[in-house]
Amino acid sequence: MDLGRADGVVWRNRALLLFDRVAVPVAVCDVYGHVVLANPAMAAECGTAPGRLRGRDVLELFRPQEATQVERIAQALRLRHRSRYQVSVRWRAPGGNERFGELTADPVSDTVDETPALLVMLRVHAERAPSGPEPARFTPVEGRVLALLAGGATTAGAARELGLSKDGVTYHLRRLSARWNASTRTELVARAYALGVLKPGVWPPEARTAAE
């Protein structure tokens, strides 16, 4: 190993050691927001170990309070703008209390033309005790996917009914499975009924609306 490469390894190891010891919750994400590396402080906010956050969507872990913020940031990243981005978020702490704070994302890369990674830092602003069970979160499309699945539709059948690709339907199912910790489609449908997302005693299956 040449001297330059050896120095690079030494400094990388020092940076990782510092990363792990920083008290502020910090993560490195890819440009799509999936966690590549998280420090123990970030993992503690989610009640898990750093390695278990790898591959998770940071905006599933810390929910944006304004969807328009995320849309503006996504557009800026597609245009390779390199500003600092801030998103107001909320999440459930390991003890059950709801916390509010801010995610700050800084695009980082070795060159201007390289697709950047995101250095994400979390600041906690406030906390409140839970007032009751939180309603299940789902979009209208997710509700329709669940209803079709409960009625026995295949992925291909649901895709035709909704005007989506099979990959599009699979994408929605994966997000729902991760959100509700369901390992099979049968379990996913059961969770949907238990959470009140699908109306009981209705055939063909039907999802409730946000106003219900």
C-alpha positions, 0 to 999 in steps of 0.5 A: 500500500502506497503512502497516500493510500495508507494516509487515506485509510488512517484519516477515514478510520479517524473520521468514522471514530469521530462520527460514532462519538458525536452526541448529535444524531447524524446519518449518511444517506444516498441521494434517495434518502436511504441510510448508508451509515448512522451513528449511535445517537441517531439509532437511539432516536429510533430505539435500535442499533446503527446497523439496523438503520442501513437501507431504511428511508430516513423520511419514513423514520422521521416524518416530514410535517410539510410534504412540499418541503420534501418535493422542493428538496428532491427537485433541487437535488435532481438539478444538482443544487448543493445548498443546505436543506432543512425539513421539519419532522416528527417521530415517535421516541422509544419511550412512546413520546412524540418528538418534533425537530428538524433534519438538516441535509448537506449534499457531499461528494468528491467532485461537482459532477458526482452524484452526492450523498447526504449528510443528515443531522437531527435536531430535537426541538420539543417532545409531548406524551402520546394523547392516544393511538395514532391513526394509520397512515396511508395514501389513497393509492395505498388504500386501493392497493390494499383493497384489491389485495384483500379481494384476491387480486394478484400484483398484475391484476392490481396493476391493471386495475390501477393503471400502474406497473407491477413494479409500482404496485410492489413498491407500494406494498413494500412501503406498507410492509415496512411501515407496519412490520408485516412479513407477508401479504396475508399479514399486511391485509390483516394489519389493514383491517386491524388498523381500520384502513379497510372497512370491516364487513364490506365486499368487495373490500374497500378502504376508508377515506382520510375523512372517515 
